[in-house]
Amino acid sequence: MNHSAIRTAAIAAAAIATGIVAAGSIGPDVVCFYTANYISYLGSSGGIGGYAMSTTSCNYGDQEADWYGGTNNTPLIGQNAYRLKDGRFEQLGMSWLKHSFCALSESGCGDCQATDCSTLGIGCADTYGAGLNTNPGGPRSDVNAFSGYYPYPFNVSSSGPSVLRGNLQIRDDDVDPALNAGAQYLFEAYYLSTDDAPAGNSANNASWRAVNFTGVGSVSSTGSTEVGEAAIRKWATWDPSVDMTDVHVPNDGFFIVGAKATDLGGGTWHYEYAVWNHNCHASAGSFSVPVPSGATVTNIGFHDVDYHSGEVYDSTDWTASVEPGSITWSTTPYEQDPNANAIRWATMYNFRFDANVAPEIAPITLGMFRPGGATSVSADTIAPPAEPVDPCDLPLGYCPYDVNGDYIVNVDDMLETLGSFGQCGDGTFRPVGDINGDCCVTVDDLLAVVGNWNMDCSPVGACCLADGGCTVGTEADCDAVSGSWSEGVSCGSAGCPEPGACCADDGSCTFVMGSDCAGTYQGDGVDCEDVNCPVEGAGDECDSSFIASFGANPFDTSSATPSSPEPDGSMCSGTYLDWDGSQDVWFLYMPTSSGATHFTTCDPNSYDTSMVIYENSCDNQIACNGDASGEDGCQAYYSAIDLNVTAGNTYYIRLGGWIAATGPGTLTIE
């Protein structure tokens, strides 16, 4: 049975068991079928960027889905962003919720049984462009994601600058390629539907798609949408050493916990956890991981995603406490602040630490935030062992001959060892001076000190070299070669930057460090033979067109030259094409499927554009537009054309400006 069949069967079984829908029925089942076909960058304020993505829903169920606009009986649409960097998968941002209206019941995701716009028909789709999903006004705090209920009108109104208000907010530093070498990004859309939740079909409400950032605000989607899957699950695909566990809360929703342990060398392990709340209304107020008594815990960390735009929830970081047997992070209890920073629906928090114990499979615990139901839930995953550990079973550590820890083996270490001579551990301690690891201090340990007399025990670690690569040595060794040193870390875990392909304006490529690239850096470890460096002037004429992809395609006409002949403005008279010798760039687009396609230059940071489309040759003009209307979040004057394209045909898109205006922009195909 394939994955889709298993999912459908499970949903149907759950619905029958609860008695919510008729036996043999699935009920309404709303999923996000397409995510981020188009992405808008609205601008930045205070170092934070505002984004919005297009979404297309589909009714996978066997009953019509309610879509009554202006009520609380229509879906809400949320947007999230994530990054995998240096082995850590973190949520970078989230939006408020778009309050949907009027489902169009489009074809494209199944055998559509169209209805009027107050419902979404079985097998039908409904698309919201990035403009419609800009500045959403629904607060997450009004929602019970398990039941699907929310009040309307909403109890809270959004606030803040227009480029950020309610939008998907991401810190500029988190997507700047110069600061995030090797990072990978995902955008996620979440449809909270008021009737598929009661039908037991809310487990597939989130869908994700990979995106590429080539600069702050310069983002485009890649690949296809992973329908019905939360973005956190991609972490385990990228890194098979990650353990992914679903944690269900009785009479409520569920969490997904990702766990990973990394051997840092020298007996130390790094533990990394991500906890995603899919739809648990109780939310999580604490997270505990077993740590045996006697273990050393260091480098404790926490990461969350900030609420914004006037949302009532607090964003104070959780505090961590280490006690015999566990490490626990927690927020302010519900009784003290019902709006404290719990792990609420459609958010993901991270927890991390280092410990000198190897991983096993052991129970982690989520403490519930809201009272009235289960107080906690547990699940087995990667963690330090839960039971106490004999200190003599722990690794000796680096340079055990340096008994007193002053980095040199000398008479002081001999005296320390003599002071414990004859002692043996009893399961609760390791005697000072146990150098050979047998848990007793004997003549063998004294001989080990003598045998390593005057040894330099300065700690070693990974040294990231300035020109790429890594060596292991002391901090002094690393300083001597102007490297960057990390104590106790192996080269395999250090994440040292590597050289990569650097594209010059003439199309040539050199393999250099990113900081030394005077052109366009393609990424750490990317070989020149794996990239096709563009030549300056590409896209300036039809016969050297840029290749356009479905989604966002950035361009800039500032350094382009005018092409001839000029387009035929009579084909779109009244739209202010007014080419007037405009500098222009060309894109070539070859669709893989036939159907209605929208071409637009909507981009709030762009100029007054004009657009012309040709089919199969550079002189067969079929459409043009100067000024369009109806899209949100655009510049004052943008261009848009709707075409029924034919798969396999070639379409040339020519972009200029009104009365020869020039500047940067984005061609979006959706």
N, C-alpha and C positions, 0 to 999 in steps of 0.2 A: 504493500500500500504506500502511495507517495505521501509526502509531507502534507500537501493540501488536503488529501483525503483523510489523513489522521486527524488534522485540525478540525475539519468539518464534523467528523464523527464524534470527536470529543465534545465539541460545542453542543451538538444535538443531544448527546447523552446527559450533559450537565443540565440542559434546559428541561429535559423530560424529568430528571430526578428532582428538580426544584418545583416542578408543576407550574412553571410560569407560562409556558406556551404549550400548545396542544401536542400530544404524542405524535412523533414522526415529523415534527416541525423544527426548523432552526430559528425562525423569527427574523426580525430585521438585524442586519449585521453590517455596520458601516465601517469601512477601512479607508485608509489613505492609499490610493492606487498609484498616484504620481506625487513625488515630493521634489520641490526645488527645481522644476523644469526652468523656472525663471527666478532670479534672485535680485532684489533691489537693494542698493546701498543708499541710505537716506542721508548720510553725513555723520560727522563726529562732533561730540561736545564733551569737553572735559576728559579727553582721552578715551572715550567710549563711543563705539560706532553703533548706529542703528541699521538693522537689516530687516527685510521681509522676503518671504519665499512664496511662490505659487504652490497650491495644493489641489489635487483632484481626488474626490471621494468616489467610492463605489459601494453599492449595496450588494454584498456577497450572500445575503440571506434569501429566504423564500417568502418574505412579507415586505410590503412597502415600509419605508422608514419615514417617520414624521419629520417635517421640515417647515413648521409653521413660523414664518418670520414674525418678529415683534412679540414673541412669546418665550416661555421657558421650555418649549417643546420643539426645539430645533438644535442641531449640533453646535458645539463650541470647538474652535480650532486653535490649538496651541503650537508653538514653534520652539525648538531647542537646538543648541549647538554643542558639539563635543570635539575633543582633541586627544589623540594619542601621541605622547611625546616622552621620550626617554623611559619607555615602559609603563608610563602612567596614563590611564584613560580617565579624563576629567570632563565634567560639564562646564562649558565656558559661558553659557548665557541662556536666557529664556525670554519669552514674550508674554504679554497678556493674551487674552482669548478673543478671537474673532467670533462674533455672534452671527451665525449664518442666516440666510434668507433665500427663499425661492430656488429650489433645486430644479435644474434645467432638464434632468433625465436625459443626458447625452449618451450616445453609443461610445464604445471604445474599451469597455472592461468586461463585457459579457453579452448575453442575449437580452438586450434592454427591452423591458416592458414599460414603456414611457407612461408617466402620469402627469397631472398638473403640478405646478411648482410648490404646492404645499406638502408634497411627499416626494421621496426619491424612489423611483421604480426599481423593481427587482432586476439585477444585472445592469443597472444604469449608473452613469457617472455624472459628476457635477464639479466644475472647475472654478476655483477662485484664483485670479491672477495675483501676482505679488502686490499690485496696487490695491486690490480689495483687502488683502491681508495686512496692509499698512495701518499703523495707529489703531490696533484693536482696542476695544473698550471694556472687555470682560475681565474682572479680577479673578485670579485663581482661588482666592480666599472664599469666594461665594459658592464653591463647587464641592459636592460630595461625589467623588469620582467612582465610588463603588455602586451607589444607587443611580447615578446619572442626574441627580436633582440639582438645580440651582434656581435662585429667585430671579425674577425679571419684573420690573427694572432692577438693575444691579444695585448693591448697597454701597459700592465704592466707585468713585470716578477717577480716571487716570489724570496725571499731571506731569509737567516737565516740558522741556523744549521739543518742538514738533519732530525733529529728526530722531528723537529717542522715545517719545511718549508712547508707551505700550508696545513698542517694537522689540524684536529680538535684539538684545543688547549684548555686545561683546567688546571687551577691552582691546584697544588697538594693539597693545603690546603682545596680546595673546595670538594674534594672527599675522604680525609683521614677519615676513620670511627671514629677515636678517636676524631675528631673535628666536626663531623656531625652526632651525635646520632639521630636516628629516621628519617634521611633524605631519600627521595625517588628520583630516577633519571630516566630520559627519554632520549633516543637518537632519533634523527629525521633525516630523509633524505628528500631532496627536489629535484625533477626532474623538471628542467626548459626546456620545450620542445618548439622548435621554430615553430612547426606547430599546436600543440594543443592549444597554447595561442591564436593565431588568430581565431581558431575555437570556442573560448569561453569556453575551457575546463580546464582552469588553476586553478580553485578553489580547485581541489583535488590533487595538486602537492606534498603536504607534507604528510608524514606518520611517525608514531612514534612507539617505542617499549620500554618497561620498561627494565632497566638494574640494576644490583647489583654491588656495589663496596665493595669488602672485604679487600681492601688495595689500596694504590696509585699504579695505573697501573694494578691492578688485578680486572678485570671487566668482567661480563658475562651477556648475555641477558636472559630475563625470559618472560614467557607469549608469546603472539603472536603479530604480527604487526597490528596496527590499520590503515587500508589502507585509504588513502585519507583524513585524519584528522590531522590538525595541533596540535602539542603537547600542546599548551596552553589550548585547550578544556579539557584536562584531569584534569586540576586544578578544574574545576567545578564538575567533577565526584568524585574526592577525597574529595572535600568540597562542599556540596550542597548549602551552604550559598553564594557561589560565583555567581555573575551575569555575564553572558557571552553575549556580544553584538557585532554583525557585523556592521561595519561602512563603508559604500560604498562612494567612491569619484566619482563624475560625470565624465564620460569619462575616467576613470582610474580604478585602482584596489580597494582593500578593506583592512581594518584593522579589527582586533579582539581585543576587550577591555574586560578584566576581572576586576571585581570590588568586593571588600569585605569590610564590616565594622564590627569591633569587639568592643563590649562593654567592656571597661577597668574598669568600675566601677567609682563611684564618679562623674557621669555626663560626663565623657570623653570617646571619641570613637577613635579608630584607623582606618584610611582609607588606603587601600592598592589597587594599580592599576597595571595591567600589560597590555602593549600595544604592540601587535604583528602586524607588517606590512607584510601581505601575498604577495602582488604583486603591491602595489601602487608606480608608478614611481615618482610621485611628492614628496613622502616621507613626514614625519612630522617634523616640526621644533619647534613646541610648543605644550604644553598640559596644559589645564586649567580646574580647578574644582571650582564650586561655593562655596564660604564660606561667610555666611551672615555677614554684618557689626556688630561689637560688639563681634563676636566670637573670642576666643583665639586659635591660631594655634601654635603648638609646634612639636618638633621631626620631622622636615621636612627631607625627604630622597630621594635619587635617585640611581638607579643602571642601568648600561648598560653592553654591551658585547664589548670587545676590538677587533678592527681590527688588523691585524698582517701580517708578512711576506712580508713587503714592499707595502701593500695596501695603496692607496693614501688618503683614508679617515682619518680624524682626530678622536681622541678618547677622546677629552676633555669633562668632565662631564658638564651636563646642570646646569644652575643656576636657583634658585627659587626666586620668588618675591611674597609677600603678599600685596594685595591692597584691598581697600573696595569692597567687593563683590566677590572676587576670589583669588585663589592661582594659579600661572602660572609658569611652568618650560619652559625654552627655550634654544636653541643652538644659535650659531653665525648665523646671517641671510645669506641667499644665496648670496646676493649682496656683502657681505664682504668676504665670503669664500665659493665657490661652493662645496668644499670638507669638509665642517663642519660636525659635528657629528649628522646628522639627523637620524630619525628612518627609515632606508631604508629596502628594501625588505628582507624577511626571517630573520629579527632580532626583538628582543623583549626588551623593556625598562620598568623599574619599577619606580613608583612614590608613595610616602607615606607621611603621616602626622597624627598628633593627633589633635582633635578639641573638644571643649566642647559643641557640638551640635549633636543631634541624626540624623541618616541618613533618607533620603527620596529618592524618585526617582526624579532626577534633571538632567539637560543637562551638559555633559562634552564636551569640544571643542578641536579638533585637528587642529592646524594651519599648513597649507601646507608649505613645504620648497621651492620647485622649483616654480618659477613664471610661468604664462602662462595658468593656469586653475583656478579651485576653490581655493579661498584663505583660506577657512576653512570648516570643517564639524563638525556637532554636533550629539550627540545621548544621549538618556535618560538612566541612569543607577544609581546605588547606589552612593549617594553623599550627602553632607550637603545641606540643603534647599537653593534654589537660591535667595529667597526674603529676605529683611532685617528682623532681629529678634529683638523683644523687649528684651532688656537685662533682664527685669524682668521675661521673660519666660525661661531664662537659669537656670540651676541648681545652688543652693546656694554654692555647693562645700563642702569640708570636714571641719567640725568644724566652722560653721558660727559665733559662739560666740566670736571667736578670731578675732575681728574686725581689729586689726592693724597687724595681721600676725606674732606675735612674739612667737607663740606656747603656750601661757599661757593666761588664762582669768583672768583679773585683772582690777584695776582702770583705766588703760589706755584705755581699751576697752569701759568702761563706759563713759569716757570723749569723745571718738570718736563718740559714739552713741548720746550723748547729743548734740554734735556739729551739728548733722543733724536732730535734733528732729523736727518733723512736716513736713519734706520734703516727697514728693511722686514723683515717676518716671512719666515721660510723654511719654514713648515709646522710648526714646533715651538714657535713663540712669537709673540705679538702685541706689538709695541713699545709701551712706555709713551708715551702722548700720541697714539696713533692714535684720534682723536676722530670722524672721519667714516667709519670702517670700511673704508678701502681698504687696510689692513694696512701702510701706510707713514706716516711722520711728515713732513709737508710744510707749506708755507706755509698750505695750506687749514686745517690743524689749528690753527695759531697764530691765524688769523682767526676760527675758531670759538670759541676762548677769549675773544678780544676782543669778539666779538659777543654773548657771554653774560656779560659782566663783572658781578660782584656778584649773580649768580643764586643764589637760595636752593635748594640741592639736598637739603634735608632729605628723607628717604625718605617715600614715601606708601604708604598701604594702606587696607584696608577699615575703616570706623568703624561699628560696630553701635550704633544709636541706642537710647536708653532706652525710647522709646515705639514702637519698631519701625522697620524700614527700615534703609537703609545709605547712607553717602556715602563718597567716596574723598578722603583728605587726609592731612596730616601728623599725627604723634602729638599735637602741640600743638593742632592744630585739633580733634582728637577729644576731647582732655581738656577743651577749652573748652565742649563741649556734653555733657559727662559720658558720653561713649560708651566703647565697648570697641574698642581698635585692634589690628589685625594687620598687621605690616609686609609689604609686597610681595604681599598677597593681594587679589584682586579681590572685589567684592561678590558676584559669582556663586558664588565658592568659599568665602565666609566663613561661610555657614550662620547668618546673623544671625537671632535669634528674631523672630517676627512676632506681631502681635495675633491673637487667635482668639476663638471663641465662648465666652461665660461664662454658664452657666445658673444662674439664681437659684431659690430655693425656690418662688416663685410662678409658675414656668414662663416668666418673661421671659428675654430674652437680650440681652447687651451684647457689643460687639466690643472687647476690651481685651487688654493684655498678660497673660500667665499669672500674673505676680507680683502683678497688681492685681485678680485675680479673687477675689471674696469667696464665690463659689458653687462650682460644679463646672466646671472648665476642660475644654473639648472638644478642645484641641490647636491648635498654631500654624497659622495660615492657614485654619482652619475657619470658614466664614461662618455667621451665625445662621440664614439661610434654609435651610441644609443640615442643621440639627439639629432634633430634636423634644425640647425641654426638658421633663422631667417636672415635674408639679405636686406639691408637698408633699401627702402624703396619698394619692397614687396607689397602688393596690394594697391600700388599706385595706378596700375592699369588693369584692364580686364584680363589680359593674357597672363598676368602674374597675381591673380586674385588670392587673397587670404582664403583658407579653407574654413568655412563656418560650421559650427556644431550646434546641435539642438541645445538651447539654453542661452547663456550670456556670452557675447563675443565683444571684447573691448576693442576700440579703435581710436585713432587720432588723426584728424585731417590737417593739423597745423603745418606739417612739413610736406604734405602731399602736393601734387601738381594737377592742374585741370586736365581732364581727358576730353577728347572730341570724338564724335560730335556731341553737342549738348543734347539732353533728353527732350522729348516731345512733351511740353507742358500742357498741351491741349487735352491730353488724356486724363488730366486731373485738374482741370481748370477750376478756379475758385478755392483751391486749397493752399494757395501761396507757395507753389513750388519755387518760382522765381530764381532759377539756377544762376544766371548772370555771371558765367565764367567761374563757377565755384571750384575750388580745390576739392578733390574727391578721392575716396578709397573704394575698393571693390572686394566683395566676398563671393565665394562660390559655395553653393549649398546643394547637395544631392540627397533628397529625402529617401529613407529606406522603406517608407510606407506612404500610401496615398491618403489624402484627407485634408480637412480644413486646417490651415496653418496660419499663425499670427506672427507677423514681422513688426517689431516696434523698436524705436530708439528712446523709449521712455527711460530717463535717467536724470535724477534731480540735479546732478552736477555737470550736466552736458549743456550744449548750446542749441540754437534754433536750427534744427536739421531739415534736410529734404532727402527723400528716398525714391529710388527708381528700381524696378525689377525687370530683368530680361530672362527669357526662357530659351535654353539650348544653344544660344549664340549671343555674342556681345552686342548685336544690333537688332534683336527681336524684342523690343520693349513691349511688356504686357501690362504694366501697372506703374503708378507713381503716386506720391502724396507729399504735400508740403507740411500742412498742419493737421493733426488729428485731435480727437477729444475722447473723453470717457474713461481714461485710466487715471488712477491715483498715484501720488508720489512721483510725479514727473517734473521735468523742467517746464517753463512757461509755454514753450512751443516745441512739440515733438512730432515725429512722423510715424505712421502705422499703416500697414496694408494687410488685409486678410485675403488669402488665396486658397483655392483647392489645388494642392500640389499633386503631382503624379510620381510615384516611386520610380527611381531610375533616371528621371529627367534632371537636367542641370539648370539651376537658377542662379543668376548673377545679380547680386544686390549692390547697387551703386549709392554711396552715401556722400552727400554734399551739404550745402547750407543755404539758407534763405539769403538772397543778395550776397552770395559768396562768404557767408559766415563760416568760421572754422573753429575747431577745438576738439577736445576729447569726448568720447561718448561710448555707448554700449548698444550693439545690435542684439536684440533678444529674439530668438525663434522659439515659439511655443505653440 
